[in-house]
């Protein structure tokens, strides 16, 4: 059986490939996650962090205009 260290090292790939239709997740990783609540929690938190980071990135791209205006208000001379 994989160690917790092995699973945490493979967690990012496990999440990346989970949505690929032809990808079959590693049986060893799945078995470990089935038996280890610590790694399940780690993977859940990693997935949530990545989702949040992607949302922040999207909001920043959408909010460039607002960010520029905010910077002008905070640092009025920097834009002149
Ligand atoms: Zn574990």
PDB file of the backbone (N, CA, C, O) and the ligand in Angstrom, with CONECT records:
HET     ZN  A 101       1
ATOM      1  N   UNK A   1       0.844  -1.188   0.000  1.00  0.00           N
ATOM      2  CA  UNK A   1       0.000   0.000   0.000  1.00  0.00           C
ATOM      3  C   UNK A   1       0.885   1.246   0.000  1.00  0.00           C
ATOM      4  O   UNK A   1       1.954   1.268   0.610  1.00  0.00           O
ATOM      5  N   UNK A   2       0.414   2.281  -0.700  1.00  0.00           N
ATOM      6  CA  UNK A   2       1.161   3.535  -0.750  1.00  0.00           C
ATOM      7  C   UNK A   2       1.203   4.168   0.630  1.00  0.00           C
ATOM      8  O   UNK A   2       0.292   3.991   1.439  1.00  0.00           O
ATOM      9  N   UNK A   3       2.274   4.908   0.886  1.00  0.00           N
ATOM     10  CA  UNK A   3       2.355   5.669   2.134  1.00  0.00           C
ATOM     11  C   UNK A   3       1.607   6.992   1.961  1.00  0.00           C
ATOM     12  O   UNK A   3       1.293   7.398   0.842  1.00  0.00           O
ATOM     13  N   UNK A   4       1.330   7.648   3.068  1.00  0.00           N
ATOM     14  CA  UNK A   4       0.682   8.958   3.005  1.00  0.00           C
ATOM     15  C   UNK A   4       1.553   9.940   2.216  1.00  0.00           C
ATOM     16  O   UNK A   4       1.040  10.764   1.459  1.00  0.00           O
ATOM     17  N   UNK A   5       2.852   9.846   2.396  1.00  0.00           N
ATOM     18  CA  UNK A   5       3.759  10.725   1.655  1.00  0.00           C
ATOM     19  C   UNK A   5       3.618  10.497   0.153  1.00  0.00           C
ATOM     20  O   UNK A   5       3.584  11.451  -0.625  1.00  0.00           O
ATOM     21  N   UNK A   6       3.535   9.230  -0.251  1.00  0.00           N
ATOM     22  CA  UNK A   6       3.352   8.927  -1.682  1.00  0.00           C
ATOM     23  C   UNK A   6       2.064   9.557  -2.208  1.00  0.00           C
ATOM     24  O   UNK A   6       2.040  10.134  -3.295  1.00  0.00           O
ATOM     25  N   UNK A   7       1.010   9.436  -1.430  1.00  0.00           N
ATOM     26  CA  UNK A   7      -0.297   9.943  -1.883  1.00  0.00           C
ATOM     27  C   UNK A   7      -0.286  11.465  -1.971  1.00  0.00           C
ATOM     28  O   UNK A   7      -0.815  12.034  -2.926  1.00  0.00           O
ATOM     29  N   UNK A   8       0.308  12.124  -0.988  1.00  0.00           N
ATOM     30  CA  UNK A   8       0.330  13.587  -1.048  1.00  0.00           C
ATOM     31  C   UNK A   8       1.162  14.063  -2.233  1.00  0.00           C
ATOM     32  O   UNK A   8       0.859  15.095  -2.832  1.00  0.00           O
ATOM     33  N   UNK A   9       2.209  13.314  -2.572  1.00  0.00           N
ATOM     34  CA  UNK A   9       3.017  13.692  -3.735  1.00  0.00           C
ATOM     35  C   UNK A   9       2.252  13.484  -5.038  1.00  0.00           C
ATOM     36  O   UNK A   9       2.513  14.176  -6.023  1.00  0.00           O
ATOM     37  N   UNK A  10       1.314  12.542  -5.055  1.00  0.00           N
ATOM     38  CA  UNK A  10       0.558  12.261  -6.275  1.00  0.00           C
ATOM     39  C   UNK A  10      -0.799  12.965  -6.291  1.00  0.00           C
ATOM     40  O   UNK A  10      -1.542  12.860  -7.267  1.00  0.00           O
ATOM     41  N   UNK A  11      -1.123  13.680  -5.216  1.00  0.00           N
ATOM     42  CA  UNK A  11      -2.470  14.247  -5.074  1.00  0.00           C
ATOM     43  C   UNK A  11      -2.806  15.231  -6.180  1.00  0.00           C
ATOM     44  O   UNK A  11      -3.924  15.228  -6.695  1.00  0.00           O
ATOM     45  N   UNK A  12      -1.856  16.066  -6.548  1.00  0.00           N
ATOM     46  CA  UNK A  12      -2.138  17.069  -7.570  1.00  0.00           C
ATOM     47  C   UNK A  12      -2.492  16.408  -8.906  1.00  0.00           C
ATOM     48  O   UNK A  12      -3.458  16.795  -9.563  1.00  0.00           O
ATOM     49  N   UNK A  13      -1.704  15.414  -9.296  1.00  0.00           N
ATOM     50  CA  UNK A  13      -2.010  14.684 -10.534  1.00  0.00           C
ATOM     51  C   UNK A  13      -3.347  13.972 -10.417  1.00  0.00           C
ATOM     52  O   UNK A  13      -4.123  13.932 -11.372  1.00  0.00           O
ATOM     53  N   UNK A  14      -3.612  13.415  -9.251  1.00  0.00           N
ATOM     54  CA  UNK A  14      -4.870  12.708  -9.023  1.00  0.00           C
ATOM     55  C   UNK A  14      -6.049  13.660  -9.280  1.00  0.00           C
ATOM     56  O   UNK A  14      -7.036  13.273  -9.905  1.00  0.00           O
ATOM     57  N   UNK A  15      -5.942  14.900  -8.796  1.00  0.00           N
ATOM     58  CA  UNK A  15      -7.017  15.882  -8.992  1.00  0.00           C
ATOM     59  C   UNK A  15      -7.059  16.334 -10.448  1.00  0.00           C
ATOM     60  O   UNK A  15      -8.133  16.432 -11.043  1.00  0.00           O
ATOM     61  N   UNK A  16      -5.880  16.609 -11.022  1.00  0.00           N
ATOM     62  CA  UNK A  16      -5.827  17.085 -12.416  1.00  0.00           C
ATOM     63  C   UNK A  16      -6.492  16.105 -13.362  1.00  0.00           C
ATOM     64  O   UNK A  16      -7.236  16.493 -14.263  1.00  0.00           O
ATOM     65  N   UNK A  17      -6.214  14.840 -13.146  1.00  0.00           N
ATOM     66  CA  UNK A  17      -6.672  13.835 -14.105  1.00  0.00           C
ATOM     67  C   UNK A  17      -8.057  13.280 -13.782  1.00  0.00           C
ATOM     68  O   UNK A  17      -8.625  12.528 -14.573  1.00  0.00           O
ATOM     69  N   UNK A  18      -8.594  13.644 -12.633  1.00  0.00           N
ATOM     70  CA  UNK A  18      -9.877  13.068 -12.207  1.00  0.00           C
ATOM     71  C   UNK A  18     -11.006  13.401 -13.167  1.00  0.00           C
ATOM     72  O   UNK A  18     -11.940  12.616 -13.328  1.00  0.00           O
ATOM     73  N   UNK A  19     -10.924  14.577 -13.813  1.00  0.00           N
ATOM     74  CA  UNK A  19     -12.002  14.997 -14.709  1.00  0.00           C
ATOM     75  C   UNK A  19     -11.797  14.551 -16.155  1.00  0.00           C
ATOM     76  O   UNK A  19     -12.668  14.744 -17.003  1.00  0.00           O
ATOM     77  N   UNK A  20     -10.650  13.959 -16.423  1.00  0.00           N
ATOM     78  CA  UNK A  20     -10.402  13.472 -17.783  1.00  0.00           C
ATOM     79  C   UNK A  20     -11.252  12.234 -18.032  1.00  0.00           C
ATOM     80  O   UNK A  20     -11.216  11.287 -17.247  1.00  0.00           O
ATOM     81  N   UNK A  21     -12.017  12.238 -19.121  1.00  0.00           N
ATOM     82  CA  UNK A  21     -12.960  11.126 -19.331  1.00  0.00           C
ATOM     83  C   UNK A  21     -12.291   9.765 -19.515  1.00  0.00           C
ATOM     84  O   UNK A  21     -12.853   8.741 -19.128  1.00  0.00           O
ATOM     85  N   UNK A  22     -11.107   9.750 -20.096  1.00  0.00           N
ATOM     86  CA  UNK A  22     -10.454   8.471 -20.356  1.00  0.00           C
ATOM     87  C   UNK A  22      -9.472   8.060 -19.261  1.00  0.00           C
ATOM     88  O   UNK A  22      -8.869   6.988 -19.315  1.00  0.00           O
ATOM     89  N   UNK A  23      -9.326   8.935 -18.270  1.00  0.00           N
ATOM     90  CA  UNK A  23      -8.362   8.642 -17.214  1.00  0.00           C
ATOM     91  C   UNK A  23      -8.962   7.677 -16.201  1.00  0.00           C
ATOM     92  O   UNK A  23     -10.103   7.821 -15.764  1.00  0.00           O
ATOM     93  N   UNK A  24      -8.155   6.697 -15.849  1.00  0.00           N
ATOM     94  CA  UNK A  24      -8.542   5.774 -14.783  1.00  0.00           C
ATOM     95  C   UNK A  24      -7.622   6.065 -13.602  1.00  0.00           C
ATOM     96  O   UNK A  24      -6.423   5.794 -13.673  1.00  0.00           O
ATOM     97  N   UNK A  25      -8.164   6.609 -12.525  1.00  0.00           N
ATOM     98  CA  UNK A  25      -7.318   6.942 -11.382  1.00  0.00           C
ATOM     99  C   UNK A  25      -6.564   5.726 -10.857  1.00  0.00           C
ATOM    100  O   UNK A  25      -7.044   4.595 -10.938  1.00  0.00           O
ATOM    101  N   UNK A  26      -5.389   5.977 -10.325  1.00  0.00           N
ATOM    102  CA  UNK A  26      -4.566   4.912  -9.790  1.00  0.00           C
ATOM    103  C   UNK A  26      -5.343   4.134  -8.724  1.00  0.00           C
ATOM    104  O   UNK A  26      -5.893   4.705  -7.782  1.00  0.00           O
ATOM    105  N   UNK A  27      -5.366   2.845  -8.904  1.00  0.00           N
ATOM    106  CA  UNK A  27      -6.075   1.985  -7.941  1.00  0.00           C
ATOM    107  C   UNK A  27      -5.425   2.089  -6.568  1.00  0.00           C
ATOM    108  O   UNK A  27      -6.110   2.058  -5.545  1.00  0.00           O
ATOM    109  N   UNK A  28      -4.101   2.213  -6.548  1.00  0.00           N
ATOM    110  CA  UNK A  28      -3.397   2.308  -5.268  1.00  0.00           C
ATOM    111  C   UNK A  28      -3.754   3.598  -4.533  1.00  0.00           C
ATOM    112  O   UNK A  28      -3.939   3.601  -3.316  1.00  0.00           O
ATOM    113  N   UNK A  29      -3.849   4.700  -5.291  1.00  0.00           N
ATOM    114  CA  UNK A  29      -4.224   5.967  -4.661  1.00  0.00           C
ATOM    115  C   UNK A  29      -5.662   5.886  -4.159  1.00  0.00           C
ATOM    116  O   UNK A  29      -5.962   6.312  -3.044  1.00  0.00           O
ATOM    117  N   UNK A  30      -6.538   5.345  -4.978  1.00  0.00           N
ATOM    118  CA  UNK A  30      -7.945   5.235  -4.569  1.00  0.00           C
ATOM    119  C   UNK A  30      -8.090   4.361  -3.335  1.00  0.00           C
ATOM    120  O   UNK A  30      -8.863   4.675  -2.430  1.00  0.00           O
ATOM    121  N   UNK A  31      -7.347   3.267  -3.300  1.00  0.00           N
ATOM    122  CA  UNK A  31      -7.414   2.369  -2.142  1.00  0.00           C
ATOM    123  C   UNK A  31      -6.926   3.086  -0.886  1.00  0.00           C
ATOM    124  O   UNK A  31      -7.527   2.978   0.183  1.00  0.00           O
ATOM    125  N   UNK A  32      -5.821   3.821  -1.039  1.00  0.00           N
ATOM    126  CA  UNK A  32      -5.287   4.548   0.119  1.00  0.00           C
ATOM    127  C   UNK A  32      -6.305   5.575   0.604  1.00  0.00           C
ATOM    128  O   UNK A  32      -6.542   5.695   1.806  1.00  0.00           O
ATOM    129  N   UNK A  33      -6.907   6.316  -0.327  1.00  0.00           N
ATOM    130  CA  UNK A  33      -7.890   7.340   0.055  1.00  0.00           C
ATOM    131  C   UNK A  33      -9.117   6.712   0.721  1.00  0.00           C
ATOM    132  O   UNK A  33      -9.750   7.313   1.589  1.00  0.00           O
ATOM    133  N   UNK A  34      -9.429   5.513   0.300  1.00  0.00           N
ATOM    134  CA  UNK A  34     -10.559   4.824   0.905  1.00  0.00           C
ATOM    135  C   UNK A  34     -10.283   4.486   2.373  1.00  0.00           C
ATOM    136  O   UNK A  34     -11.185   4.491   3.211  1.00  0.00           O
ATOM    137  N   UNK A  35      -9.017   4.196   2.657  1.00  0.00           N
ATOM    138  CA  UNK A  35      -8.654   3.733   3.993  1.00  0.00           C
ATOM    139  C   UNK A  35      -8.077   4.814   4.904  1.00  0.00           C
ATOM    140  O   UNK A  35      -8.000   4.619   6.117  1.00  0.00           O
ATOM    141  N   UNK A  36      -7.673   5.947   4.338  1.00  0.00           N
ATOM    142  CA  UNK A  36      -6.955   6.956   5.137  1.00  0.00           C
ATOM    143  C   UNK A  36      -7.709   8.286   5.135  1.00  0.00           C
ATOM    144  O   UNK A  36      -7.750   8.985   4.122  1.00  0.00           O
ATOM    145  N   UNK A  37      -8.296   8.620   6.262  1.00  0.00           N
ATOM    146  CA  UNK A  37      -9.073   9.857   6.326  1.00  0.00           C
ATOM    147  C   UNK A  37      -8.186  11.091   6.257  1.00  0.00           C
ATOM    148  O   UNK A  37      -8.634  12.147   5.811  1.00  0.00           O
ATOM    149  N   UNK A  38      -6.932  10.973   6.692  1.00  0.00           N
ATOM    150  CA  UNK A  38      -6.013  12.112   6.638  1.00  0.00           C
ATOM    151  C   UNK A  38      -5.731  12.520   5.191  1.00  0.00           C
ATOM    152  O   UNK A  38      -5.739  13.705   4.857  1.00  0.00           O
ATOM    153  N   UNK A  39      -5.486  11.545   4.356  1.00  0.00           N
ATOM    154  CA  UNK A  39      -5.209  11.854   2.951  1.00  0.00           C
ATOM    155  C   UNK A  39      -6.486  12.283   2.230  1.00  0.00           C
ATOM    156  O   UNK A  39      -6.442  13.131   1.339  1.00  0.00           O
ATOM    157  N   UNK A  40      -7.620  11.701   2.613  1.00  0.00           N
ATOM    158  CA  UNK A  40      -8.892  12.180   2.023  1.00  0.00           C
ATOM    159  C   UNK A  40      -9.074  13.651   2.327  1.00  0.00           C
ATOM    160  O   UNK A  40      -9.461  14.427   1.453  1.00  0.00           O
ATOM    161  N   UNK A  41      -8.795  14.042   3.572  1.00  0.00           N
ATOM    162  CA  UNK A  41      -8.935  15.443   3.965  1.00  0.00           C
ATOM    163  C   UNK A  41      -7.932  16.309   3.197  1.00  0.00           C
ATOM    164  O   UNK A  41      -8.264  17.401   2.736  1.00  0.00           O
ATOM    165  N   UNK A  42      -6.702  15.806   3.067  1.00  0.00           N
ATOM    166  CA  UNK A  42      -5.675  16.559   2.334  1.00  0.00           C
ATOM    167  C   UNK A  42      -6.113  16.810   0.896  1.00  0.00           C
ATOM    168  O   UNK A  42      -6.023  17.931   0.395  1.00  0.00           O
ATOM    169  N   UNK A  43      -6.588  15.756   0.238  1.00  0.00           N
ATOM    170  CA  UNK A  43      -7.017  15.896  -1.158  1.00  0.00           C
ATOM    171  C   UNK A  43      -8.220  16.831  -1.259  1.00  0.00           C
ATOM    172  O   UNK A  43      -8.299  17.642  -2.181  1.00  0.00           O
ATOM    173  N   UNK A  44      -9.146  16.724  -0.325  1.00  0.00           N
ATOM    174  CA  UNK A  44     -10.323  17.601  -0.334  1.00  0.00           C
ATOM    175  C   UNK A  44      -9.904  19.066  -0.177  1.00  0.00           C
ATOM    176  O   UNK A  44     -10.412  19.938  -0.881  1.00  0.00           O
ATOM    177  N   UNK A  45      -8.986  19.329   0.739  1.00  0.00           N
ATOM    178  CA  UNK A  45      -8.532  20.703   0.952  1.00  0.00           C
ATOM    179  C   UNK A  45      -7.724  21.216  -0.237  1.00  0.00           C
ATOM    180  O   UNK A  45      -7.844  22.380  -0.619  1.00  0.00           O
ATOM    181  N   UNK A  46      -6.911  20.353  -0.812  1.00  0.00           N
ATOM    182  CA  UNK A  46      -6.133  20.750  -1.986  1.00  0.00           C
ATOM    183  C   UNK A  46      -7.067  21.107  -3.139  1.00  0.00           C
ATOM    184  O   UNK A  46      -6.857  22.099  -3.837  1.00  0.00           O
ATOM    185  N   UNK A  47      -8.102  20.285  -3.331  1.00  0.00           N
ATOM    186  CA  UNK A  47      -9.067  20.552  -4.401  1.00  0.00           C
ATOM    187  C   UNK A  47      -9.787  21.885  -4.145  1.00  0.00           C
ATOM    188  O   UNK A  47      -9.976  22.678  -5.068  1.00  0.00           O
ATOM    189  N   UNK A  48     -10.184  22.125  -2.903  1.00  0.00           N
ATOM    190  CA  UNK A  48     -10.884  23.368  -2.559  1.00  0.00           C
ATOM    191  C   UNK A  48      -9.969  24.574  -2.766  1.00  0.00           C
ATOM    192  O   UNK A  48     -10.410  25.612  -3.258  1.00  0.00           O
ATOM    193  N   UNK A  49      -8.701  24.438  -2.395  1.00  0.00           N
ATOM    194  CA  UNK A  49      -7.747  25.535  -2.567  1.00  0.00           C
ATOM    195  C   UNK A  49      -7.551  25.853  -4.038  1.00  0.00           C
ATOM    196  O   UNK A  49      -7.501  27.018  -4.432  1.00  0.00           O
ATOM    197  N   UNK A  50      -7.440  24.812  -4.844  1.00  0.00           N
ATOM    198  CA  UNK A  50      -7.250  25.035  -6.284  1.00  0.00           C
ATOM    199  C   UNK A  50      -8.482  25.663  -6.916  1.00  0.00           C
ATOM    200  O   UNK A  50      -8.363  26.531  -7.781  1.00  0.00           O
ATOM    201  N   UNK A  51      -9.660  25.232  -6.492  1.00  0.00           N
ATOM    202  CA  UNK A  51     -10.899  25.822  -7.004  1.00  0.00           C
ATOM    203  C   UNK A  51     -10.977  27.292  -6.627  1.00  0.00           C
ATOM    204  O   UNK A  51     -11.328  28.132  -7.455  1.00  0.00           O
ATOM    205  N   UNK A  52     -10.651  27.602  -5.382  1.00  0.00           N
ATOM    206  CA  UNK A  52     -10.688  28.986  -4.920  1.00  0.00           C
ATOM    207  C   UNK A  52      -9.675  29.844  -5.683  1.00  0.00           C
ATOM    208  O   UNK A  52      -9.983  30.968  -6.076  1.00  0.00           O
ATOM    209  N   UNK A  53      -8.484  29.321  -5.888  1.00  0.00           N
ATOM    210  CA  UNK A  53      -7.458  30.068  -6.626  1.00  0.00           C
ATOM    211  C   UNK A  53      -7.923  30.350  -8.051  1.00  0.00           C
ATOM    212  O   UNK A  53      -7.691  31.441  -8.573  1.00  0.00           O
ATOM    213  N   UNK A  54      -8.576  29.381  -8.683  1.00  0.00           N
ATOM    214  CA  UNK A  54      -9.083  29.592 -10.045  1.00  0.00           C
ATOM    215  C   UNK A  54     -10.178  30.655 -10.051  1.00  0.00           C
ATOM    216  O   UNK A  54     -10.246  31.469 -10.972  1.00  0.00           O
ATOM    217  N   UNK A  55     -11.038  30.654  -9.028  1.00  0.00           N
ATOM    218  CA  UNK A  55     -12.100  31.658  -8.947  1.00  0.00           C
ATOM    219  C   UNK A  55     -11.525  33.051  -8.737  1.00  0.00           C
ATOM    220  O   UNK A  55     -11.995  34.018  -9.337  1.00  0.00           O
ATOM    221  N   UNK A  56     -10.509  33.154  -7.885  1.00  0.00           N
ATOM    222  CA  UNK A  56      -9.869  34.449  -7.661  1.00  0.00           C
ATOM    223  C   UNK A  56      -9.249  34.953  -8.955  1.00  0.00           C
ATOM    224  O   UNK A  56      -9.362  36.132  -9.289  1.00  0.00           O
ATOM    225  N   UNK A  57      -8.595  34.055  -9.682  1.00  0.00           N
ATOM    226  CA  UNK A  57      -7.985  34.430 -10.962  1.00  0.00           C
ATOM    227  C   UNK A  57      -9.039  34.945 -11.932  1.00  0.00           C
ATOM    228  O   UNK A  57      -8.820  35.955 -12.600  1.00  0.00           O
ATOM    229  N   UNK A  58     -10.184  34.265 -12.018  1.00  0.00           N
ATOM    230  CA  UNK A  58     -11.264  34.710 -12.910  1.00  0.00           C
ATOM    231  C   UNK A  58     -11.809  36.061 -12.473  1.00  0.00           C
ATOM    232  O   UNK A  58     -12.070  36.931 -13.305  1.00  0.00           O
ATOM    233  N   UNK A  59     -11.978  36.234 -11.175  1.00  0.00           N
ATOM    234  CA  UNK A  59     -12.493  37.503 -10.678  1.00  0.00           C
ATOM    235  C   UNK A  59     -11.515  38.635 -10.975  1.00  0.00           C
ATOM    236  O   UNK A  59     -11.931  39.741 -11.319  1.00  0.00           O
ATOM    237  N   UNK A  60     -10.242  38.367 -10.846  1.00  0.00           N
ATOM    238  CA  UNK A  60      -9.249  39.404 -11.120  1.00  0.00           C
ATOM    239  C   UNK A  60      -9.257  39.761 -12.600  1.00  0.00           C
ATOM    240  O   UNK A  60      -9.113  40.931 -12.955  1.00  0.00           O
ATOM    241  N   UNK A  61      -9.425  38.763 -13.468  1.00  0.00           N
ATOM    242  CA  UNK A  61      -9.462  39.057 -14.903  1.00  0.00           C
ATOM    243  C   UNK A  61     -10.697  39.884 -15.248  1.00  0.00           C
ATOM    244  O   UNK A  61     -10.637  40.814 -16.052  1.00  0.00           O
ATOM    245  N   UNK A  62     -11.812  39.527 -14.627  1.00  0.00           N
ATOM    246  CA  UNK A  62     -13.048  40.284 -14.871  1.00  0.00           C
ATOM    247  C   UNK A  62     -12.983  41.663 -14.243  1.00  0.00           C
ATOM    248  O   UNK A  62     -13.569  42.618 -14.754  1.00  0.00           O
ATOM    249  N   UNK A  63     -12.272  41.762 -13.136  1.00  0.00           N
ATOM    250  CA  UNK A  63     -12.274  43.009 -12.375  1.00  0.00           C
ATOM    251  C   UNK A  63     -11.098  43.918 -12.652  1.00  0.00           C
ATOM    252  O   UNK A  63     -10.800  44.794 -11.841  1.00  0.00           O
ATOM    253  N   UNK A  64     -10.414  43.735 -13.785  1.00  0.00           N
ATOM    254  CA  UNK A  64      -9.258  44.582 -14.075  1.00  0.00           C
ATOM    255  C   UNK A  64      -9.621  46.053 -14.054  1.00  0.00           C
ATOM    256  O   UNK A  64      -8.878  46.871 -13.511  1.00  0.00           O
ATOM    257  N   UNK A  65     -10.746  46.393 -14.635  1.00  0.00           N
ATOM    258  CA  UNK A  65     -11.181  47.796 -14.663  1.00  0.00           C
ATOM    259  C   UNK A  65     -11.361  48.302 -13.234  1.00  0.00           C
ATOM    260  O   UNK A  65     -10.894  49.389 -12.892  1.00  0.00           O
ATOM    261  N   UNK A  66     -12.036  47.516 -12.405  1.00  0.00           N
ATOM    262  CA  UNK A  66     -12.260  47.911 -11.020  1.00  0.00           C
ATOM    263  C   UNK A  66     -10.961  48.007 -10.250  1.00  0.00           C
ATOM    264  O   UNK A  66     -10.790  48.900  -9.420  1.00  0.00           O
ATOM    265  N   UNK A  67     -10.048  47.094 -10.519  1.00  0.00           N
ATOM    266  CA  UNK A  67      -8.747  47.123  -9.850  1.00  0.00           C
ATOM    267  C   UNK A  67      -7.968  48.383 -10.226  1.00  0.00           C
ATOM    268  O   UNK A  67      -7.339  49.010  -9.373  1.00  0.00           O
ATOM    269  N   UNK A  68      -8.014  48.747 -11.505  1.00  0.00           N
ATOM    270  CA  UNK A  68      -7.300  49.937 -11.972  1.00  0.00           C
ATOM    271  C   UNK A  68      -7.858  51.189 -11.291  1.00  0.00           C
ATOM    272  O   UNK A  68      -7.112  52.064 -10.850  1.00  0.00           O
ATOM    273  N   UNK A  69      -9.180  51.248 -11.218  1.00  0.00           N
ATOM    274  CA  UNK A  69      -9.825  52.403 -10.567  1.00  0.00           C
ATOM    275  C   UNK A  69      -9.462  52.425  -9.083  1.00  0.00           C
ATOM    276  O   UNK A  69      -9.161  53.482  -8.528  1.00  0.00           O
ATOM    277  N   UNK A  70      -9.492  51.258  -8.447  1.00  0.00           N
ATOM    278  CA  UNK A  70      -9.139  51.179  -7.027  1.00  0.00           C
ATOM    279  C   UNK A  70      -7.711  51.659  -6.803  1.00  0.00           C
ATOM    280  O   UNK A  70      -7.449  52.381  -5.841  1.00  0.00           O
ATOM    281  N   UNK A  71      -6.785  51.271  -7.674  1.00  0.00           N
ATOM    282  CA  UNK A  71      -5.391  51.693  -7.535  1.00  0.00           C
ATOM    283  C   UNK A  71      -5.255  53.205  -7.725  1.00  0.00           C
ATOM    284  O   UNK A  71      -4.429  53.847  -7.075  1.00  0.00           O
ATOM    285  N   UNK A  72      -6.063  53.762  -8.610  1.00  0.00           N
ATOM    286  CA  UNK A  72      -6.022  55.219  -8.810  1.00  0.00           C
ATOM    287  C   UNK A  72      -6.517  55.946  -7.568  1.00  0.00           C
ATOM    288  O   UNK A  72      -6.023  57.022  -7.233  1.00  0.00           O
ATOM    289  N   UNK A  73      -7.495  55.355  -6.886  1.00  0.00           N
ATOM    290  CA  UNK A  73      -8.022  55.966  -5.670  1.00  0.00           C
ATOM    291  C   UNK A  73      -6.998  55.856  -4.549  1.00  0.00           C
ATOM    292  O   UNK A  73      -6.785  56.805  -3.795  1.00  0.00           O
ATOM    293  N   UNK A  74      -6.367  54.689  -4.445  1.00  0.00           N
ATOM    294  CA  UNK A  74      -5.407  54.460  -3.359  1.00  0.00           C
ATOM    295  C   UNK A  74      -4.117  55.233  -3.599  1.00  0.00           C
ATOM    296  O   UNK A  74      -3.567  55.843  -2.683  1.00  0.00           O
ATOM    297  N   UNK A  75      -3.638  55.200  -4.846  1.00  0.00           N
ATOM    298  CA  UNK A  75      -2.372  55.861  -5.194  1.00  0.00           C
ATOM    299  C   UNK A  75      -2.614  56.834  -6.339  1.00  0.00           C
ATOM    300  O   UNK A  75      -2.228  56.550  -7.472  1.00  0.00           O
ATOM    301  N   UNK A  76      -3.229  57.946  -6.078  1.00  0.00           N
ATOM    302  CA  UNK A  76      -3.620  58.850  -7.175  1.00  0.00           C
ATOM    303  C   UNK A  76      -2.450  59.341  -8.006  1.00  0.00           C
ATOM    304  O   UNK A  76      -2.626  59.555  -9.206  1.00  0.00           O
ATOM    305  N   UNK A  77      -1.277  59.531  -7.445  1.00  0.00           N
ATOM    306  CA  UNK A  77      -0.161  60.073  -8.192  1.00  0.00           C
ATOM    307  C   UNK A  77       0.571  59.020  -9.023  1.00  0.00           C
ATOM    308  O   UNK A  77       1.275  59.349  -9.978  1.00  0.00           O
ATOM    309  N   UNK A  78       0.394  57.731  -8.645  1.00  0.00           N
ATOM    310  CA  UNK A  78       1.096  56.654  -9.361  1.00  0.00           C
ATOM    311  C   UNK A  78       0.624  56.558 -10.802  1.00  0.00           C
ATOM    312  O   UNK A  78       1.406  56.160 -11.665  1.00  0.00           O
ATOM    313  N   UNK A  79      -0.604  56.900 -11.094  1.00  0.00           N
ATOM    314  CA  UNK A  79      -1.152  56.790 -12.447  1.00  0.00           C
ATOM    315  C   UNK A  79      -0.870  58.023 -13.288  1.00  0.00           C
ATOM    316  O   UNK A  79      -1.076  57.979 -14.501  1.00  0.00           O
ATOM    317  N   UNK A  80      -0.416  59.103 -12.712  1.00  0.00           N
ATOM    318  CA  UNK A  80      -0.189  60.333 -13.484  1.00  0.00           C
ATOM    319  C   UNK A  80       1.161  60.332 -14.154  1.00  0.00           C
ATOM    320  O   UNK A  80       1.510  61.291 -14.841  1.00  0.00           O
TER     321      UNK A  80
HETATM  322 ZN    ZN A 101      -2.752   8.588   4.049  1.00  0.00          ZN
END
